[in-house]
Amino acid sequence: KGRTVGLVRVDGLGHAYLRDPKADMPTIRRLAREGAMAEGMVTVFPSVTWTAHATISTGVYPRRHGILANDIFERTTRQKVTLLCDPVYEPVEILRSPTIYDVAYRAGLVTAGVLWPLTKNTRTMHFAAPDMPGDDAWSRFGTPQWIATLREKGLPVDDHGRWCRESGGGVPRDWLYTRMTRQLVLEHQPNLILIHLVEPDHVQHRTGPYSGDAYWAASYADDRIRDIWEAILASPRAKSTYLIVCSDHGFFPIRKTIQPNVLLRELGFVEIQGGKAVPKAAWCLSQGGAAAVYVLDDTRRKEIVAELAERFAQVEGIERVLVGAEVQALGQAVPEEHPWAPDLWLAAKRDYVFGESVSGDLIVERPTVGGTHGYLPDDPDMWAMCVIWGPGITPGTQLGKVRIVDLAPTIAALLGLEFGHADGRPLVHVP
């Protein structure tokens, strides 16, 4: 109970930036020199935020924790449902595996989350500001007493909703999250603090990876890590605090859009009624560099899956069509295991992204280069970063290639918690 572990997850800041001399990131590199660094961290499939976050929190793959994507398609209502930012479901209703903060809380430790996903109405965090965009979301769905205290101290918590709506709002948002974290570190010293910074993801979606703006966002994120680290060094637990800096995925540039629903419409599986697309026998949801295809005709399911697998394998820009055991090997569920699981997953090649339009061409040139993620996790440009700093960690430790499921068991080991259900393993061992 005398230890603290802080994990800062920088959205979209892939491992490649750590190796890139053009990326000005002195703080994270110093933490790596004084602590441990992975060669790269293999993320989940699809490599999207909500799925990756659930994996970081639980230490298990989506097949077990149940957060299969940022969005899912409900077969009963034939509607797309967004999981990102918890607008519909309570996380406790859909998470199938305990989180590291659940385990820490039940062991009597003090837990906190700053913009941490899947913490809406959490009962296992003492201080919670969930990853939700509404003007009063933190007071309604987080810890209102803590939010009120921050307001009294002059932190602009009431501007958060407006900043979430503004295109450049990630800059003041990350500044605010850092100040909230400093208050926790200096005044409360929780045993576990989970922090989510957002701006590198926003910028790279707009301009693509390795752009001038992307390098600025990497530097800005490093400055925010410095703020948190300086707070740790000034805190009463300076000599018993561990800091983990990680991300959830990398980025690919995108130049063309693949529209799978155009093909489904040509095959008669999607119809247009009253000017609206109506899924009949199949529908496709985009997850950026991945796409989930749901077969809705139960009488011809096997036949349609085989037909679609063959047709999509011939489409420009699609790297792999995944079904059955191939899906499970990536840690994803199949329909027999989860009602939200699609029948096929499509994985795009670099430079391609999936869309959901039912009209126009199957392949569409984009007017400008952007960026996205969601792709298969084995490409080094899609790897996340992982740096661990703190007492007892030998400076310059090289961890090799690690997996995103290793983070929760690593936190558990540092805090002396039992976490035997995880798919991952502890990355460091300290007395």
C-alpha positions in Angstrom: 0.0 0.0 0.0 3.0 2.3 0.1 3.6 2.0 -3.6 2.1 3.9 -6.5 1.9 2.9 -10.2 1.0 5.5 -12.7 0.2 4.4 -16.3 0.0 7.1 -18.9 -1.4 5.9 -22.2 -0.7 8.3 -25.1 -3.3 7.6 -27.8 -1.8 6.8 -31.1 1.9 7.5 -30.2 3.4 4.4 -31.8 6.7 2.9 -30.8 8.3 4.1 -34.1 8.5 7.7 -32.7 10.8 6.6 -30.0 13.3 5.5 -32.6 12.8 8.5 -34.9 15.4 11.2 -34.5 13.0 13.8 -35.8 10.7 13.2 -32.8 11.6 15.5 -29.9 10.7 13.3 -26.9 13.5 13.8 -24.3 11.4 12.9 -21.3 10.1 9.5 -22.5 13.6 8.7 -23.8 15.2 9.6 -20.5 12.6 7.4 -18.7 13.6 4.6 -21.0 17.3 5.1 -20.3 16.8 5.2 -16.6 14.3 2.3 -16.7 13.1 -0.4 -19.1 11.9 -0.1 -22.7 10.2 -2.6 -25.1 11.4 -3.2 -28.6 7.7 -2.6 -29.4 4.4 -3.6 -28.0 2.0 -5.7 -30.1 -1.5 -4.4 -29.8 -4.9 -6.0 -30.4 -7.0 -6.6 -33.5 -8.6 -4.4 -34.5 -6.1 -1.9 -33.3 -8.7 0.6 -32.0 -9.0 2.6 -28.8 -11.8 0.9 -26.9 -10.7 -2.6 -27.6 -7.0 -1.8 -26.8 -8.0 0.0 -23.6 -10.1 -2.9 -22.4 -7.1 -5.2 -23.0 -4.8 -2.9 -21.1 -7.2 -2.8 -18.2 -8.0 -6.6 -18.1 -4.8 -8.2 -19.3 -6.9 -10.5 -21.6 -7.7 -10.4 -25.3 -11.0 -9.2 -26.7 -12.3 -12.8 -27.1 -12.4 -12.9 -23.2 -13.1 -9.3 -22.2 -15.9 -8.8 -24.7 -15.1 -5.3 -26.1 -14.6 -6.4 -29.6 -14.4 -3.0 -31.4 -15.2 0.7 -31.1 -18.6 -0.1 -32.6 -20.6 -3.2 -33.0 -23.7 -4.3 -35.0 -26.6 -5.7 -33.0 -28.2 -8.5 -35.1 -31.5 -8.4 -33.3 -32.1 -4.7 -34.0 -29.9 -4.5 -37.1 -28.4 -1.3 -35.8 -24.9 0.0 -35.3 -24.1 0.6 -31.6 -21.2 2.7 -30.5 -19.1 1.5 -27.6 -16.6 4.3 -27.8 -17.1 6.7 -24.9 -19.9 4.6 -23.4 -22.9 6.4 -24.8 -25.2 3.3 -24.5 -24.0 0.6 -22.2 -22.7 0.5 -18.7 -19.2 -0.9 -18.9 -19.9 -3.2 -15.9 -22.6 -4.8 -18.1 -20.4 -5.6 -21.1 -16.9 -6.2 -19.7 -16.5 -10.0 -19.2 -13.2 -9.9 -17.3 -12.1 -8.1 -14.1 -9.9 -5.0 -14.6 -6.7 -4.2 -12.8 -8.5 -1.4 -10.9 -11.2 -3.8 -9.8 -8.6 -6.1 -8.3 -6.6 -3.3 -6.7 -9.8 -1.7 -5.2 -10.9 -5.0 -3.7 -7.5 -5.5 -2.2 -7.9 -2.2 -0.3 -5.7 0.0 -2.6 -6.7 3.5 -3.7 -7.5 3.8 -7.4 -7.9 6.7 -9.8 -8.6 7.2 -13.5 -8.2 10.4 -15.6 -10.1 10.1 -18.9 -9.8 6.4 -18.6 -12.2 4.5 -20.9 -14.8 2.1 -19.6 -15.0 3.8 -16.2 -18.5 5.3 -16.5 -20.2 4.8 -13.2 -17.3 2.7 -11.9 -17.6 1.6 -8.4 -13.9 0.5 -8.1 -12.2 3.9 -8.5 -11.9 6.4 -5.7 -11.2 9.2 -8.2 -12.8 8.9 -11.6 -13.1 11.2 -14.6 -14.3 8.8 -17.3 -13.6 9.1 -21.0 -16.9 10.8 -21.9 -17.5 14.1 -23.8 -20.6 15.6 -22.2 -20.6 18.9 -20.4 -21.6 17.3 -17.1 -20.3 13.8 -17.8 -17.7 13.8 -15.1 -20.1 15.0 -12.4 -22.8 12.6 -13.5 -20.8 9.5 -14.2 -17.5 10.0 -12.4 -16.6 11.1 -8.9 -18.5 14.4 -8.3 -16.8 15.3 -5.0 -13.4 15.2 -6.6 -14.5 17.1 -9.7 -16.0 19.8 -7.3 -12.6 20.0 -5.5 -10.7 20.5 -8.8 -13.2 23.2 -9.7 -12.6 25.0 -6.4 -8.8 24.8 -7.0 -9.3 26.7 -10.3 -9.0 23.8 -12.8 -11.4 24.4 -15.7 -13.2 21.1 -15.5 -16.4 22.7 -16.8 -14.7 23.5 -20.1 -14.0 19.9 -20.8 -17.2 19.2 -22.7 -16.6 22.2 -25.0 -13.0 21.2 -25.6 -14.2 17.7 -26.6 -16.3 19.3 -29.3 -13.6 21.6 -30.7 -11.3 20.4 -33.4 -8.2 21.6 -31.6 -9.6 20.8 -28.1 -7.1 18.0 -27.5 -4.4 20.5 -26.6 -6.2 22.1 -23.6 -7.7 18.7 -22.8 -4.3 17.0 -22.3 -3.1 20.0 -20.3 -6.1 19.6 -18.0 -5.7 15.8 -17.6 -2.0 16.4 -16.6 -3.0 19.0 -14.0 -5.7 16.6 -12.6 -3.0 13.9 -12.4 -0.6 16.3 -10.6 -3.3 17.0 -8.0 -3.8 13.3 -7.4 -0.1 12.6 -7.1 0.7 15.5 -4.8 -2.4 15.5 -2.6 -3.8 12.0 -2.6 -1.1 9.5 -3.6 -3.4 6.8 -5.0 -1.8 3.4 -5.4 -3.0 3.2 -9.0 -3.5 6.0 -11.4 -4.5 5.4 -15.1 -4.2 8.4 -17.4 -5.3 8.8 -21.1 -3.8 11.6 -23.3 -5.4 12.1 -26.7 -3.8 14.7 -28.9 -1.4 12.6 -31.0 -4.3 10.4 -32.2 -6.4 13.5 -33.2 -3.5 15.0 -35.2 -2.5 11.9 -37.0 -6.1 11.1 -38.1 -6.1 14.6 -39.7 -2.6 14.8 -41.2 -1.3 11.2 -41.2 1.7 9.9 -39.3 5.2 11.5 -39.4 3.8 14.8 -40.6 5.0 18.1 -39.1 1.9 18.3 -37.0 2.4 14.7 -35.9 5.9 15.5 -34.7 4.6 18.5 -32.8 1.9 16.3 -31.1 4.6 13.8 -30.1 6.6 16.6 -28.5 3.6 18.1 -26.8 2.7 14.7 -25.3 6.3 14.4 -24.1 5.9 17.7 -22.3 2.8 16.4 -20.6 4.7 13.3 -19.5 7.4 15.6 -18.1 4.7 17.4 -16.0 3.5 14.2 -14.5 7.0 12.9 -13.9 8.0 16.2 -12.1 4.9 15.8 -9.9 6.0 12.3 -9.0 9.5 13.4 -8.1 8.0 16.1 -5.8 5.5 13.8 -4.2 5.8 12.1 -0.8 6.0 8.7 -2.7 8.8 9.8 -5.0 10.9 6.8 -4.0 8.1 4.2 -4.3 6.4 5.3 -7.5 6.5 3.5 -10.9 5.6 5.3 -14.1 4.6 3.3 -17.2 4.3 5.3 -20.5 2.6 3.4 -23.2 0.3 3.8 -26.2 -2.4 1.7 -27.8 -1.5 1.5 -31.4 0.5 3.2 -34.2 -0.7 4.7 -37.4 -0.7 4.1 -41.2 -1.2 6.8 -43.8 -4.4 6.5 -45.8 -4.9 7.4 -49.5 -7.9 5.2 -50.7 -11.2 4.1 -49.1 -12.6 0.6 -49.6 -16.5 0.5 -49.4 -17.4 -3.1 -48.7 -21.2 -2.2 -48.5 -21.0 -1.3 -52.1 -20.2 -4.9 -52.9 -22.8 -6.2 -50.5 -25.4 -4.0 -52.3 -24.3 -5.3 -55.7 -24.7 -8.9 -54.4 -28.3 -8.0 -53.2 -27.4 -8.3 -49.5 -28.1 -4.7 -48.8 -31.1 -2.8 -50.3 -32.1 0.9 -50.5 -35.5 1.7 -49.2 -36.8 5.2 -49.0 -33.4 6.5 -49.7 -31.8 4.6 -46.8 -29.6 1.6 -46.8 -31.3 -1.5 -45.2 -29.2 -4.5 -44.3 -30.9 -7.7 -45.6 -28.5 -10.6 -45.7 -25.2 -8.8 -44.6 -23.7 -5.6 -43.4 -20.2 -4.2 -42.9 -18.9 -1.9 -40.1 -15.7 0.0 -40.5 -13.0 0.0 -37.8 -10.5 2.1 -39.8 -8.0 -0.4 -41.1 -10.3 -3.3 -40.3 -13.9 -4.1 -41.1 -16.4 -6.4 -39.5 -18.8 -8.2 -41.8 -22.0 -9.6 -40.3 -24.1 -12.2 -42.1 -27.8 -11.8 -41.2 -29.4 -14.6 -43.1 -29.2 -17.6 -40.7 -30.6 -20.0 -43.3 -27.7 -19.4 -45.7 -25.0 -18.3 -43.2 -22.3 -20.8 -44.2 -22.9 -20.3 -47.9 -22.8 -16.5 -47.7 -19.7 -16.5 -45.5 -17.9 -18.6 -48.1 -19.0 -16.4 -51.0 -18.0 -13.2 -49.2 -14.6 -14.6 -48.2 -13.9 -15.4 -51.8 -15.2 -12.1 -53.2 -13.5 -9.9 -50.6 -10.2 -11.7 -51.1 -10.1 -10.3 -54.7 -10.8 -6.7 -53.7 -8.0 -4.1 -54.1 -6.4 -3.0 -50.8 -7.6 -6.0 -48.7 -4.6 -7.8 -47.1 -6.5 -10.6 -45.4 -10.0 -12.0 -45.0 -10.3 -13.7 -41.6 -12.9 -16.3 -40.4 -13.2 -18.9 -37.7 -9.9 -20.1 -36.2 -8.0 -17.3 -37.9 -10.1 -14.8 -36.0 -9.6 -16.6 -32.7 -5.8 -16.8 -33.2 -5.8 -13.0 -33.1 -7.6 -13.0 -29.8 -11.0 -12.1 -31.3 -14.3 -13.9 -30.7 -16.5 -15.7 -33.2 -20.3 -15.5 -33.3 -20.6 -18.7 -31.3 -18.7 -17.0 -28.4 -20.2 -13.5 -28.5 -23.4 -12.1 -30.0 -21.5 -9.0 -31.2 -18.8 -11.0 -33.1 -19.0 -10.6 -36.9 -18.8 -13.6 -39.3 -15.8 -12.2 -41.2 -13.1 -9.7 -40.4 -11.4 -7.8 -43.3 -7.9 -6.3 -42.8 -6.7 -3.5 -45.1 -3.3 -2.9 -46.5 -1.3 0.2 -45.7 -2.7 3.3 -47.5 -6.3 1.9 -47.4 -9.1 2.5 -45.0 -12.6 1.0 -44.9 -15.8 3.1 -45.2 -19.5 2.2 -44.8 -21.1 3.9 -47.8 -23.4 1.8 -50.0 -23.2 4.1 -53.0 -20.4 5.1 -55.5 -17.4 3.1 -56.3 -15.9 0.2 -54.4 -12.5 1.9 -54.2 -12.4 5.7 -53.8 -9.4 8.0 -54.0 -9.2 10.3 -51.0 -8.7 14.0 -51.7 -5.9 14.4 -49.1 -3.7 12.0 -47.1 -4.9 11.2 -43.6 -4.1 8.6 -41.1 -5.8 5.8 -39.2 -5.3 2.5 -37.3 -7.3 -0.7 -36.8 -5.0 -2.8 -38.9 -3.4 -6.1 -38.2 -1.1 -5.7 -35.2 2.1 -7.4 -36.5 3.5 -4.4 -38.6 6.1 -2.5 -36.6 4.4 0.8 -37.5 1.3 -0.4 -35.7 3.2 -1.4 -32.6 2.6 0.6 -29.4 5.3 1.9 -27.1 6.1 0.7 -23.6 8.5 2.3 -21.1 8.7 1.4 -17.4 10.5 3.6 -14.9 10.9 3.3 -11.1 12.9 1.9 -8.1 14.5 -1.4 -8.6 14.4 -1.4 -12.4 17.9 -1.7 -13.9 18.6 1.4 -16.1 18.7 0.5 -19.8 16.7 -2.7 -19.4 15.6 -4.0 -22.8 12.3 -5.9 -22.6 12.2 -7.2 -26.2 8.9 -7.3 -28.0 6.0 -7.4 -25.6 2.3 -7.6 -25.8 -0.4 -5.2 -24.7 -1.9 -8.0 -22.5 1.3 -7.7 -20.4 0.5 -4.3 -18.9 -2.1 -5.3 -16.4 -0.1 -8.2 -15.0 2.9 -5.9 -14.8 1.0 -3.4 -12.7 -0.3 -6.3 -10.5 3.2 -7.5 -9.9 4.4 -4.0 -8.9 1.5 -3.6 -6.5 1.8 -7.1 -5.1 -1.6 -8.2 -6.4 -2.8 -11.6 -7.6 -3.8 -11.4 -11.3 -3.5 -15.0 -12.4 -6.4 -14.9 -15.0 -4.4 -12.7 -17.4 -3.3 -13.7 -20.9 -0.1 -11.7 -20.4 2.9 -11.8 -18.1 4.7 -9.3 -15.8 7.4 -7.5 -17.7 9.5 -6.5 -14.6 10.0 -8.0 -11.2 11.1 -5.9 -8.2 11.3 -6.8 -4.6 
